[in-house]
Amino acid sequence: MLIAEVVGNVTSPIQVDSLNGRTLLLIQPLTPEGSPSGNARIAIDTVGAGEGDRVLMIDEGNSGRQILGAPDAPVKTLIVGVIDHVEVGGESVYDHCEGVST
Protein backbone atom coordinates (compact mmCIF):
# COMPACT_ATOMS: atom_id res chain seq x y z
CA MET A 1 0.00 0.00 0.00
CA LEU A 2 1.06 3.55 -0.72
CA ILE A 3 0.02 7.01 0.46
CA ALA A 4 -1.44 9.42 -2.10
CA GLU A 5 -3.43 12.63 -2.29
CA VAL A 6 -6.55 13.02 -4.39
CA VAL A 7 -5.93 15.91 -6.78
CA GLY A 8 -8.95 15.68 -9.07
CA ASN A 9 -11.80 13.76 -10.67
CA VAL A 10 -11.63 11.87 -13.96
CA THR A 11 -14.49 11.46 -16.40
CA SER A 12 -14.11 8.95 -19.20
CA PRO A 13 -16.41 8.27 -22.15
CA ILE A 14 -15.01 4.72 -22.29
CA GLN A 15 -17.41 2.31 -20.63
CA VAL A 16 -16.34 -1.03 -19.22
CA ASP A 17 -19.14 -3.10 -17.69
CA SER A 18 -17.07 -4.22 -14.70
CA LEU A 19 -16.38 -0.56 -13.78
CA ASN A 20 -19.92 0.71 -14.31
CA GLY A 21 -20.87 3.11 -11.50
CA ARG A 22 -17.31 3.40 -10.16
CA THR A 23 -15.70 6.78 -9.50
CA LEU A 24 -12.30 7.50 -11.03
CA LEU A 25 -9.98 9.91 -9.21
CA LEU A 26 -6.63 11.44 -10.11
CA ILE A 27 -4.14 10.78 -7.32
CA GLN A 28 -0.57 11.89 -6.61
CA PRO A 29 1.57 9.38 -4.67
CA LEU A 30 3.30 10.92 -1.62
CA THR A 31 6.07 10.13 0.82
CA PRO A 32 4.86 9.66 4.42
CA GLU A 33 5.90 13.27 5.07
CA GLY A 34 3.73 14.53 2.19
CA SER A 35 6.19 15.21 -0.65
CA PRO A 36 5.24 14.06 -4.17
CA SER A 37 6.67 10.64 -5.01
CA GLY A 38 6.35 9.41 -8.58
CA ASN A 39 3.80 10.12 -11.27
CA ALA A 40 0.13 10.90 -10.82
CA ARG A 41 -2.28 8.06 -11.69
CA ILE A 42 -5.93 7.34 -12.12
CA ALA A 43 -7.45 5.19 -9.38
CA ILE A 44 -10.80 3.56 -8.80
CA ASP A 45 -12.33 4.90 -5.60
CA THR A 46 -13.78 2.26 -3.27
CA VAL A 47 -14.20 4.42 -0.15
CA GLY A 48 -15.83 7.72 -1.15
CA ALA A 49 -12.67 9.86 -1.09
CA GLY A 50 -12.68 13.42 -2.36
CA GLU A 51 -10.30 16.04 -3.67
CA GLY A 52 -7.68 16.97 -1.06
CA ASP A 53 -8.01 13.72 0.91
CA ARG A 54 -4.93 11.67 1.75
CA VAL A 55 -5.63 8.06 0.91
CA LEU A 56 -4.21 4.56 0.98
CA MET A 57 -3.87 3.08 -2.47
CA ILE A 58 -2.94 -0.28 -3.86
CA ASP A 59 -1.23 -0.45 -7.23
CA GLU A 60 -1.45 -4.12 -8.14
CA GLY A 61 -4.06 -5.56 -10.51
CA ASN A 62 -4.78 -8.91 -8.88
CA SER A 63 -5.45 -7.31 -5.48
CA GLY A 64 -7.68 -4.74 -7.15
CA ARG A 65 -9.72 -7.37 -8.97
CA GLN A 66 -10.16 -9.31 -5.71
CA ILE A 67 -11.36 -6.21 -3.84
CA LEU A 68 -13.83 -5.38 -6.61
CA GLY A 69 -14.92 -9.01 -6.91
CA ALA A 70 -14.39 -8.74 -10.67
CA PRO A 71 -11.82 -11.31 -11.86
CA ASP A 72 -11.74 -9.98 -15.43
CA ALA A 73 -11.82 -6.23 -14.67
CA PRO A 74 -9.08 -4.10 -16.28
CA VAL A 75 -7.88 -2.56 -13.01
CA LYS A 76 -4.56 -1.77 -11.38
CA THR A 77 -4.85 1.15 -8.94
CA LEU A 78 -7.53 1.38 -6.24
CA ILE A 79 -8.14 3.73 -3.33
CA VAL A 80 -8.82 1.50 -0.33
CA GLY A 81 -8.80 3.89 2.65
CA VAL A 82 -8.83 7.51 3.78
CA ILE A 83 -5.98 8.54 6.09
CA ASP A 84 -6.74 10.42 9.30
CA HIS A 85 -3.26 10.71 10.78
CA VAL A 86 0.36 9.92 9.82
CA GLU A 87 3.13 9.64 12.41
CA VAL A 88 6.79 9.10 11.51
CA GLY A 89 9.40 8.49 14.21
CA GLY A 90 6.96 9.48 16.93
CA GLU A 91 6.17 12.84 15.31
CA SER A 92 2.90 13.76 13.64
CA VAL A 93 3.49 14.67 9.98
CA TYR A 94 -0.17 14.78 8.87
CA ASP A 95 -3.48 15.21 10.64
CA HIS A 96 -6.67 15.24 8.59
CA CYS A 97 -8.40 17.41 11.17
CA GLU A 98 -5.76 20.11 10.68
CA GLY A 99 -5.77 19.55 6.92
CA VAL A 100 -2.10 20.48 6.57
CA SER A 101 1.27 18.82 6.92
CA THR A 102 3.42 19.93 9.84
C-alpha positions, 0 to 999 in steps of 0.5 A, a space after each residue: 500500500 502507498 500514500 497518495 493525495 486526491 488531486 482531481 476527478 476523472 471522467 471517461 467516455 469509455 465504458 467497461 461493464 465491470 467498472 460501471 458506477 465506479 468513480 475515477 480519481 486522479 491521485 498523486 503518490 506521496 512520501 509519508 511526510 507529504 512530498 510528491 513521489 512518482 507520477 500521478 495516476 488514475 485510481 478507482 475509488 472504493 471508499 468515497 474519497 474526495 479532492 484533497 483527501 490523503 488516501 491509501 492506495 494499492 497499485 497491483 491488478 490482482 489485489 484490485 480485482 479481488 477487492 472489486 470481486 471482478 476477476 476480469 476487470 481491467 484494473 490496477 490502482 484502487 483507493 482503499 482507505 482515507 488517512 486520518 493521521 500519519 506519524 513518523 518516528 513518533 512525530 505527527 506529519 499529517 493530521 486530517 483534522 488540521 488539513 495540513 502537513 506539519 
